[in-house]
Amino acid sequence: MATYDLTPRIAPNLDRHLVFPLLEFLQEQQMYPDEEILKAKIELLNKTNMVDYAMDIHKSLYHTEDVPQDMIERRVEVVARLKSLEEGAAPLVAFLQNPSAVQELRADKQYNLQMLNDRYQIGPDQIEALYQYAKFQFECGNYSGAADYLYQYRALCTNSERSLSALWGKLAAEVLMQNWVVAVEELNRLKEIIDSKSFSSALNQVQSRIWLMHWSLFIFFNHDNDKTQIIDLFNQDKYLNAIQTSAPHLLRYLATAFIVNKRRRSQFKDFIRVIQQEQHSYKDPITEFLACVFVNYDFDGAQKKMKECEEVIVKDPFLGKQVEDGNGSTMPLRDEFMKNARLFILETYCRIHQRIDMGVLAEKLNMDYEEAERWIVKRIRNSELDAKIDTETGTVIMEPNHPNVYEQLIEHTKSLSGRTYKLASQLMEQSPAQAAR
């Protein structure tokens, strides 16, 4: 399964601190030799201020209580630098820890800056020191302190670029603390800025969207949102175009979200066309499964791919998680995926057959006869399948289900307003560029 490990593709699009949870997962799954994982951790740690953690890893890797002299010297430097930054930010930190003083702050940043300077002799140097102190705390692994200071810094910062950098740091800190609700809020703030900000080049904006999507994987496969938010983000035209041009491996996660989620089926047909278009640039068992079912109608091939999909999901750092099953309890995402994958095969196979032999259907679903019969009965009772079972002949008979003309009209026009808005937005974007020529 190391063949399908996306960590080498994902890691370059993450803050190095966000790579540690991926390495931890790979180590637990024993995907690679333990020695390789430990060396990768040390390589990451060497570019952070988490010196104590690096020392512990070094001891585990080389089975010794001794650590290199450069690590010892590095630790002395980090402690000294931390103390210096703490002193520089002390006046502003003291102010922020005084509730009555903080109440004097207003929404007007310019007023706040003037008030801080006049009453507390706190100026731009102290505000910049707070940013540097927060950033250093993050590099030391104190994510809680970093998140608090970055939040307070953004309330005072008037530099848009530096404020954006602080927001990225705040998002990373919330993800690493697994504060998923707050992380969603920060993610949405970042998306709004990225989509509205004027970048120096279109390539920079695309890269920001790619980073945002990679960072969002931590949230979308942990936060209880029924996997709708990843579809809402990744499947937008601008983000889907970024995936197709620069990060096609993200199709794995969008495909998984579509399979385990039934609330965005109206967008599913368009996504299948993307899967078909991108087969030459990226494919794995999950995208191949969808191609087998919905492009090639190769149900035997789809049934074989299901086993590979299960293995990929279990070994993926983002997909090997627990998900809500809709009844207030959790289950492995793998189980939810397999249930829906079978249903995809069943629905598609049934659409092109009016009467199906139960034995043949059991084979397509990779189940024995009785198990398949119970499974199909449950789908019919849950109104997931319009069919009935003829027990005498051992067949499943599909009920005709032709939508009326009004339903067809709604189906064909429900996305018209969205497409019109996108077209108008594109025209508005092109008009200033043409005027500038």
C-alpha positions as CSV (number, residue, x, y, z in Angstrom):
1,M,0.0,0.0,0.0
2,A,3.0,2.3,0.2
3,T,2.5,2.7,-3.6
4,Y,-0.7,4.6,-2.9
5,D,0.7,6.7,0.0
6,L,0.1,10.3,-0.9
7,T,2.2,11.8,2.0
8,P,5.1,12.7,-0.4
9,R,2.7,14.7,-2.6
10,I,0.8,16.2,0.3
11,A,3.7,17.2,2.6
12,P,5.1,20.0,0.4
13,N,1.8,21.8,0.6
14,L,1.7,21.7,4.4
15,D,3.4,23.6,7.2
16,R,6.1,21.3,8.5
17,H,4.3,21.0,11.8
18,L,1.3,19.6,10.0
19,V,3.4,16.8,8.6
20,F,4.1,15.3,12.1
21,P,0.5,13.8,12.5
22,L,0.9,12.2,9.1
23,L,4.2,10.6,10.1
24,E,2.7,9.5,13.4
25,F,-0.1,7.7,11.5
26,L,2.3,6.0,9.1
27,Q,4.4,4.9,12.0
28,E,1.3,3.3,13.7
29,Q,0.4,1.6,10.5
30,Q,3.9,0.4,10.0
31,M,3.8,1.5,6.4
32,Y,7.6,2.1,6.4
33,P,10.5,0.9,8.6
34,D,10.5,2.7,11.9
35,E,14.0,4.0,11.3
36,E,12.9,5.8,8.2
37,I,10.0,7.5,10.0
38,L,12.2,8.6,12.9
39,K,14.8,10.0,10.5
40,A,12.1,11.9,8.7
41,K,10.9,13.4,12.0
42,I,14.4,14.5,12.9
43,E,14.8,16.2,9.5
44,L,11.5,18.1,10.1
45,L,12.4,19.0,13.7
46,N,15.8,20.4,12.7
47,K,14.0,23.3,11.1
48,T,11.8,24.0,14.1
49,N,12.4,25.1,17.7
50,M,11.2,21.8,19.1
51,V,14.7,20.8,20.3
52,D,13.6,18.7,23.2
53,Y,11.4,16.6,21.0
54,A,14.2,16.2,18.5
55,M,16.5,15.0,21.3
56,D,13.9,12.4,22.3
57,I,13.6,11.1,18.7
58,H,17.4,11.0,18.4
59,K,17.6,8.8,21.6
60,S,14.9,6.5,20.2
61,L,16.6,6.2,16.8
62,Y,20.1,5.5,18.0
63,H,19.2,3.8,21.3
64,T,21.3,6.1,23.4
65,E,20.9,8.7,26.2
66,D,23.5,10.9,24.6
67,V,22.6,13.7,22.1
68,P,24.9,15.6,19.7
69,Q,26.5,18.7,20.9
70,D,24.9,20.8,18.2
71,M,21.4,19.9,19.6
72,I,22.5,21.0,23.1
73,E,23.8,24.3,21.7
74,R,20.7,24.7,19.6
75,R,18.6,24.3,22.8
76,V,20.5,27.1,24.5
77,E,20.0,29.4,21.6
78,V,16.2,28.7,21.5
79,V,15.8,29.4,25.2
80,A,17.8,32.6,24.9
81,R,15.8,33.8,21.9
82,L,12.5,32.9,23.5
83,K,13.4,35.0,26.6
84,S,14.4,37.9,24.4
85,L,11.2,37.8,22.4
86,E,9.1,37.5,25.6
87,E,10.7,40.6,26.9
88,G,10.1,42.5,23.7
89,A,6.4,41.6,23.7
90,A,5.9,41.9,27.5
91,P,4.3,45.4,27.5
92,L,1.6,44.4,24.9
93,V,1.1,40.9,26.6
94,A,0.6,42.6,29.9
95,F,-2.0,44.9,28.4
96,L,-3.8,42.0,26.7
97,Q,-3.9,40.1,30.0
98,N,-5.7,43.1,31.7
99,P,-9.5,42.6,31.0
100,S,-10.4,46.2,31.9
101,A,-7.7,47.6,29.6
102,V,-8.8,45.3,26.7
103,Q,-12.3,46.7,27.0
104,E,-10.9,50.0,25.7
105,L,-10.2,48.5,22.3
106,R,-12.6,49.2,19.5
107,A,-13.3,47.8,16.0
108,D,-11.3,50.8,14.6
109,K,-7.7,49.6,14.4
110,Q,-6.3,53.1,13.9
111,Y,-8.0,54.3,17.1
112,N,-6.6,51.3,19.0
113,L,-3.0,52.0,17.7
114,Q,-3.3,55.7,18.7
115,M,-4.8,54.8,22.1
116,L,-2.1,52.2,22.9
117,N,0.6,54.6,22.0
118,D,-0.8,57.5,24.0
119,R,-1.9,55.7,27.1
120,Y,0.4,52.7,27.4
121,Q,3.4,53.7,25.2
122,I,2.9,50.6,23.1
123,G,3.8,51.2,19.4
124,P,4.5,49.3,16.2
125,D,7.6,47.8,17.6
126,Q,5.8,46.1,20.4
127,I,3.0,44.9,18.0
128,E,5.7,43.4,15.7
129,A,7.3,41.8,18.7
130,L,4.0,40.1,19.6
131,Y,3.9,38.6,16.1
132,Q,7.5,37.3,16.4
133,Y,6.9,36.0,19.8
134,A,3.7,34.1,18.7
135,K,5.6,32.7,15.6
136,F,8.4,31.5,17.9
137,Q,5.9,29.9,20.3
138,F,4.4,28.0,17.3
139,E,7.9,26.8,16.2
140,C,8.5,25.6,19.8
141,G,5.3,23.5,19.7
142,N,3.3,25.7,22.0
143,Y,0.3,25.8,19.7
144,S,-2.2,27.1,22.3
145,G,-0.1,30.1,23.2
146,A,0.6,30.8,19.5
147,A,-3.1,30.7,18.6
148,D,-4.0,33.2,21.4
149,Y,-1.2,35.7,20.5
150,L,-1.8,35.4,16.7
151,Y,-5.5,36.1,17.3
152,Q,-4.7,39.2,19.4
153,Y,-2.1,40.3,16.8
154,R,-4.6,40.2,14.0
155,A,-6.9,42.5,16.0
156,L,-4.2,45.1,16.0
157,C,-2.3,44.5,12.7
158,T,-2.8,46.9,9.8
159,N,-0.5,45.1,7.4
160,S,-2.7,42.8,5.2
161,E,0.1,40.5,4.2
162,R,1.3,40.0,7.8
163,S,-2.3,39.6,9.0
164,L,-2.8,36.9,6.3
165,S,0.4,35.1,7.5
166,A,-0.9,35.2,11.1
167,L,-4.2,33.7,10.0
168,W,-2.4,30.8,8.3
169,G,-0.5,30.2,11.6
170,K,-3.7,30.4,13.6
171,L,-5.3,27.8,11.4
172,A,-2.3,25.5,11.7
173,A,-2.3,25.9,15.5
174,E,-6.1,25.1,15.8
175,V,-5.7,22.0,13.5
176,L,-2.8,20.7,15.6
177,M,-4.8,21.2,18.8
178,Q,-7.7,19.5,17.0
179,N,-10.1,22.4,17.7
180,W,-12.1,21.5,14.7
181,V,-15.0,24.0,15.2
182,V,-12.6,27.0,15.5
183,A,-10.5,25.6,12.6
184,V,-13.5,25.6,10.3
185,E,-14.1,29.3,11.1
186,E,-10.4,30.1,10.3
187,L,-10.6,28.1,7.2
188,N,-13.6,30.0,6.0
189,R,-11.9,33.3,6.7
190,L,-8.8,32.3,4.7
191,K,-11.0,31.2,1.8
192,E,-12.8,34.5,1.7
193,I,-9.5,36.4,1.7
194,I,-7.9,34.1,-1.0
195,D,-11.0,34.4,-3.3
196,S,-11.2,38.2,-2.9
197,K,-7.6,39.3,-2.6
198,S,-5.7,40.8,-5.5
199,F,-2.6,38.5,-6.0
200,S,0.5,39.5,-7.8
201,S,-0.1,36.7,-10.2
202,A,-2.9,34.2,-10.9
203,L,-0.4,31.4,-10.2
204,N,0.0,32.7,-6.6
205,Q,-3.7,32.6,-6.1
206,V,-3.9,29.1,-7.4
207,Q,-1.1,28.0,-5.1
208,S,-3.0,29.5,-2.1
209,R,-6.1,27.6,-3.0
210,I,-4.0,24.4,-3.3
211,W,-2.5,25.0,0.2
212,L,-6.0,25.7,1.6
213,M,-7.4,22.4,0.2
214,H,-4.5,20.4,1.6
215,W,-4.8,22.0,5.0
216,S,-8.6,21.5,5.0
217,L,-8.2,17.7,4.8
218,F,-7.4,17.6,8.5
219,I,-10.6,19.3,9.2
220,F,-13.1,17.8,6.8
221,F,-12.2,14.2,7.8
222,N,-12.4,14.9,11.5
223,H,-15.1,17.6,11.9
224,D,-18.7,16.3,12.0
225,N,-20.0,17.8,8.8
226,D,-21.2,14.8,6.9
227,K,-18.4,15.4,4.4
228,T,-20.5,18.0,2.6
229,Q,-18.0,20.9,3.2
230,I,-15.2,19.2,1.3
231,I,-17.5,18.8,-1.7
232,D,-18.7,22.4,-1.4
233,L,-15.1,23.6,-1.4
234,F,-13.2,21.2,-3.7
235,N,-16.0,21.1,-6.3
236,Q,-16.2,24.8,-6.9
237,D,-14.9,25.6,-10.4
238,K,-11.9,27.6,-9.4
239,Y,-10.8,25.0,-6.8
240,L,-11.5,22.1,-9.1
241,N,-9.5,23.7,-11.8
242,A,-6.6,24.1,-9.3
243,I,-6.9,20.4,-8.5
244,Q,-6.8,19.4,-12.2
245,T,-3.8,21.6,-13.0
246,S,-1.6,21.2,-10.0
247,A,-2.9,18.6,-7.4
248,P,-4.9,15.8,-9.1
249,H,-4.1,13.5,-6.1
250,L,-6.8,15.5,-4.2
251,L,-9.4,13.7,-6.4
252,R,-9.0,10.8,-4.0
253,Y,-10.5,12.7,-1.2
254,L,-13.3,14.4,-3.2
255,A,-14.2,11.0,-4.7
256,T,-14.4,9.5,-1.2
257,A,-16.6,12.4,0.0
258,F,-19.0,11.8,-2.9
259,I,-19.2,8.1,-2.2
260,V,-19.9,8.4,1.6
261,N,-22.2,11.4,1.2
262,K,-25.7,11.4,-0.3
263,R,-26.5,15.1,0.0
264,R,-24.5,16.3,-3.1
265,R,-25.6,13.7,-5.6
266,S,-26.8,16.5,-8.0
267,Q,-23.1,17.4,-8.5
268,F,-21.9,13.8,-8.9
269,K,-22.4,13.4,-12.7
270,D,-20.1,16.4,-13.4
271,F,-17.5,15.0,-11.1
272,I,-17.5,11.6,-12.9
273,R,-16.6,13.5,-16.1
274,V,-13.6,15.0,-14.2
275,I,-12.6,11.5,-13.1
276,Q,-12.8,10.4,-16.7
277,Q,-10.7,13.4,-17.9
278,E,-8.0,13.0,-15.3
279,Q,-7.4,9.2,-15.6
280,H,-4.2,9.9,-17.6
281,S,-2.8,12.2,-14.8
282,Y,-4.0,10.5,-11.7
283,K,-5.7,7.4,-10.6
284,D,-5.9,5.1,-7.6
285,P,-8.3,2.3,-6.6
286,I,-10.9,4.8,-5.4
287,T,-11.1,6.9,-8.6
288,E,-10.8,3.7,-10.6
289,F,-13.7,2.2,-8.8
290,L,-15.9,5.2,-9.9
291,A,-14.7,4.8,-13.4
292,C,-15.5,1.1,-13.5
293,V,-19.1,1.7,-12.2
294,F,-20.1,5.0,-13.9
295,V,-17.9,5.2,-17.1
296,N,-17.2,1.6,-18.2
297,Y,-20.0,-0.2,-16.4
298,D,-17.5,-2.9,-15.5
299,F,-19.1,-4.3,-12.4
300,D,-16.7,-7.2,-12.1
301,G,-13.8,-4.7,-12.2
302,A,-15.5,-2.5,-9.7
303,Q,-16.0,-5.4,-7.3
304,K,-12.3,-6.2,-7.5
305,K,-11.4,-2.5,-6.9
306,M,-13.5,-2.5,-3.7
307,K,-11.0,-4.6,-1.8
308,E,-8.1,-2.3,-2.9
309,C,-10.2,0.7,-1.9
310,E,-10.6,-0.7,1.6
311,E,-6.9,-1.2,1.9
312,V,-6.2,2.4,0.7
313,I,-8.7,3.9,3.1
314,V,-7.3,2.1,6.1
315,K,-3.7,3.2,5.3
316,D,-4.5,6.8,4.4
317,P,-3.8,9.3,7.2
318,F,-7.0,11.3,6.5
319,L,-9.4,8.5,5.6
320,G,-8.4,6.0,8.3
321,K,-10.8,7.7,10.7
322,Q,-14.0,7.2,12.6
323,V,-17.2,8.9,11.1
324,E,-20.7,9.5,12.3
325,D,-23.1,6.8,11.1
326,G,-26.2,9.0,11.3
327,N,-27.4,7.3,14.5
328,G,-25.2,9.2,17.0
329,S,-22.4,6.6,17.0
330,T,-19.2,6.3,15.1
331,M,-17.9,3.8,12.7
332,P,-14.7,3.5,10.6
333,L,-15.0,5.5,7.4
334,R,-14.0,2.3,5.6
335,D,-17.3,0.7,6.6
336,E,-19.3,3.7,5.5
337,F,-17.4,3.7,2.2
338,M,-17.9,-0.1,1.6
339,K,-21.6,0.1,2.3
340,N,-22.1,3.0,-0.1
341,A,-19.8,1.5,-2.8
342,R,-21.9,-1.6,-2.8
343,L,-25.0,0.5,-3.1
344,F,-23.4,2.4,-6.1
345,I,-22.8,-1.0,-7.8
346,L,-26.4,-2.1,-7.0
347,E,-28.1,1.1,-8.2
348,T,-26.1,1.3,-11.4
349,Y,-26.5,-2.4,-12.3
350,C,-30.2,-2.2,-11.5
351,R,-30.7,0.8,-13.7
352,I,-29.6,-1.1,-16.8
353,H,-31.5,-4.4,-15.9
354,Q,-35.2,-4.9,-15.3
355,R,-34.9,-8.3,-13.7
356,I,-31.8,-9.5,-12.0
357,D,-30.9,-13.0,-10.7
358,M,-30.1,-12.8,-7.0
359,G,-27.1,-15.1,-7.4
360,V,-25.6,-12.9,-10.1
361,L,-26.2,-9.8,-7.9
362,A,-24.6,-11.4,-4.9
363,E,-21.5,-12.1,-7.0
364,K,-21.4,-8.4,-8.2
365,L,-21.7,-7.3,-4.6
366,N,-19.0,-9.8,-3.4
367,M,-21.5,-11.4,-0.9
368,D,-22.9,-14.8,-0.4
369,Y,-26.5,-15.4,-1.5
370,E,-28.2,-15.0,1.9
371,E,-26.1,-12.0,2.9
372,A,-26.9,-10.3,-0.4
373,E,-30.6,-11.0,0.0
374,R,-30.7,-9.5,3.5
375,W,-28.7,-6.5,2.3
376,I,-31.0,-5.8,-0.6
377,V,-34.1,-6.2,1.6
378,K,-32.7,-3.6,3.9
379,R,-32.0,-1.2,1.1
380,I,-35.6,-1.6,-0.2
381,R,-37.1,-1.1,3.3
382,N,-35.0,2.0,3.8
383,S,-36.3,3.4,0.4
384,E,-32.8,3.3,-1.0
385,L,-33.8,1.1,-3.9
386,D,-37.1,1.0,-5.9
387,A,-37.4,-2.8,-6.3
388,K,-39.1,-5.9,-5.0
389,I,-37.8,-9.5,-4.6
390,D,-39.5,-12.5,-6.2
391,T,-38.6,-15.3,-3.8
392,E,-39.9,-18.0,-6.1
393,T,-37.6,-17.2,-9.0
394,G,-34.9,-15.8,-6.8
395,T,-34.8,-12.5,-8.7
396,V,-34.9,-8.8,-8.0
397,I,-37.4,-6.9,-10.1
398,M,-36.9,-3.2,-10.6
399,E,-39.8,-0.9,-10.2
400,P,-40.1,1.6,-13.1
401,N,-39.3,5.1,-11.8
402,H,-39.7,7.7,-14.5
403,P,-39.7,11.3,-13.2
404,N,-42.5,13.4,-14.5
405,V,-41.9,16.4,-16.8
406,Y,-41.8,18.8,-13.9
407,E,-39.2,16.9,-12.0
408,Q,-37.1,16.7,-15.2
409,L,-37.4,20.4,-15.7
410,I,-36.3,21.1,-12.1
411,E,-33.3,18.7,-12.5
412,H,-32.1,20.4,-15.7
413,T,-32.5,24.0,-14.4
414,K,-31.6,23.8,-10.7
415,S,-28.0,24.7,-11.4
416,L,-28.8,27.4,-14.0
417,S,-28.6,30.4,-11.6
418,G,-25.2,29.2,-10.2
419,R,-23.8,28.8,-13.7
420,T,-25.1,32.3,-14.7
421,Y,-23.4,33.8,-11.6
422,K,-20.1,32.1,-12.5
423,L,-20.3,33.3,-16.1
424,A,-21.1,36.9,-14.9
425,S,-18.2,36.8,-12.5
426,Q,-15.8,35.7,-15.2
427,L,-17.0,38.5,-17.5
428,M,-16.5,41.0,-14.6
429,E,-12.9,39.7,-14.1
430,Q,-12.1,39.9,-17.7
431,S,-13.4,43.5,-18.2
432,P,-10.8,45.3,-16.1
433,A,-8.0,43.3,-17.8
434,Q,-9.3,44.3,-21.3
435,A,-9.7,47.9,-20.2
436,A,-6.1,48.0,-18.9
437,R,-4.9,47.0,-22.4
